[in-house]
Amino acid sequence: RTLLYSLCMIHALLQNRSRFGYLGWSRPYSFDTSDITAVAAFLQGHFSVIGDSAFRQRPVNFNCVATLVTDVFFGGSVSEECDRKIVKAQVNQSFQQLRTVP
């Protein structure tokens, strides 16, 4: 739940940056509900493989999840390198707290 909540917050932050025009992004991007739906479907599939209880067989690989979210789900529609760095920073900042929680 915490991971999904963090991803929803990231999605909201990325959408809200668009409200500021060229101050938010170097060019217009449309982050819509299909992005967060795809992330939720990926998480559901990922946790069905590793288990979703505290006694899961394998731990969550947050680096893998963060890379997929940054480069594929949200970063796939971002074309400028400076904007890609912003997406990566937002994801890493949100996942930093999750990585420290056992």
C-alpha positions as CSV (number, residue, x, y, z in Angstrom):
1,R,0.0,0.0,0.0
2,T,2.8,2.4,0.8
3,L,4.4,1.8,-2.5
4,L,1.2,2.4,-4.4
5,Y,0.5,5.6,-2.4
6,S,4.0,6.8,-3.2
7,L,3.5,6.2,-6.9
8,C,0.2,8.1,-6.8
9,M,1.9,11.0,-5.1
10,I,4.6,11.0,-7.8
11,H,2.0,10.9,-10.5
12,A,0.2,13.9,-8.9
13,L,3.4,15.8,-8.6
14,L,4.2,15.2,-12.3
15,Q,0.8,16.2,-13.4
16,N,0.8,19.4,-11.3
17,R,4.1,20.5,-12.8
18,S,2.3,20.9,-16.1
19,R,0.1,23.6,-14.6
20,F,3.2,25.9,-14.6
21,G,3.8,25.7,-18.3
22,Y,7.4,26.0,-19.3
23,L,8.5,26.6,-15.7
24,G,7.3,23.1,-14.8
25,W,8.6,21.3,-17.9
26,S,10.7,22.3,-20.8
27,R,7.9,21.2,-23.1
28,P,4.3,20.0,-22.5
29,Y,3.7,16.4,-21.4
30,S,0.5,14.7,-20.6
31,F,0.6,12.4,-17.6
32,D,-2.9,10.8,-17.5
33,T,-4.6,8.0,-15.7
34,S,-3.3,5.4,-18.1
35,D,0.2,6.0,-16.7
36,I,-0.8,5.3,-13.1
37,T,-3.0,2.4,-14.2
38,A,-0.1,0.8,-16.0
39,V,2.1,1.2,-12.9
40,A,-0.6,-0.3,-10.6
41,A,-1.0,-3.3,-13.0
42,F,2.8,-3.8,-13.0
43,L,2.8,-3.7,-9.1
44,Q,0.0,-6.2,-9.0
45,G,1.8,-8.6,-11.3
46,H,5.1,-8.0,-9.5
47,F,3.6,-8.8,-6.0
48,S,1.8,-11.8,-7.3
49,V,5.1,-13.3,-8.2
50,I,7.1,-12.4,-5.0
51,G,4.1,-12.5,-2.6
52,D,2.5,-9.6,-0.9
53,S,2.8,-10.5,2.8
54,A,5.5,-9.6,5.2
55,F,6.7,-13.2,4.9
56,R,7.3,-13.0,1.1
57,Q,9.7,-15.4,-0.4
58,R,11.8,-12.6,-2.0
59,P,12.3,-9.0,-1.0
60,V,11.0,-6.1,-3.1
61,N,13.8,-4.9,-5.4
62,F,13.2,-1.2,-5.1
63,N,16.0,-0.4,-7.5
64,C,14.2,-2.4,-10.2
65,V,10.8,-0.9,-9.5
66,A,12.3,2.7,-9.4
67,T,14.1,2.1,-12.7
68,L,11.0,0.8,-14.4
69,V,8.9,3.6,-13.1
70,T,11.5,6.3,-14.0
71,D,12.5,5.0,-17.5
72,V,9.4,3.1,-18.7
73,F,6.2,4.2,-17.2
74,F,6.7,7.9,-16.5
75,G,9.9,8.5,-18.4
76,G,8.7,6.9,-21.6
77,S,6.7,10.0,-22.5
78,V,9.5,12.4,-21.4
79,S,11.8,13.4,-24.3
80,E,14.0,16.1,-22.8
81,E,17.0,15.0,-20.7
82,C,16.5,17.8,-18.1
83,D,12.9,16.7,-17.6
84,R,14.0,13.1,-17.3
85,K,16.3,14.1,-14.5
86,I,13.3,15.7,-12.7
87,V,11.3,12.5,-13.0
88,K,14.2,10.5,-11.7
89,A,14.7,12.8,-8.8
90,Q,11.0,12.7,-7.8
91,V,11.0,8.9,-8.0
92,N,14.3,8.5,-6.1
93,Q,13.2,10.9,-3.4
94,S,9.9,9.1,-2.8
95,F,11.5,5.6,-2.9
96,Q,14.4,6.7,-0.5
97,Q,12.1,6.3,2.5
98,L,10.7,3.0,1.2
99,R,14.2,1.5,0.8
100,T,15.0,2.1,4.5
101,V,11.8,0.5,5.8
102,P,12.3,-3.2,6.4
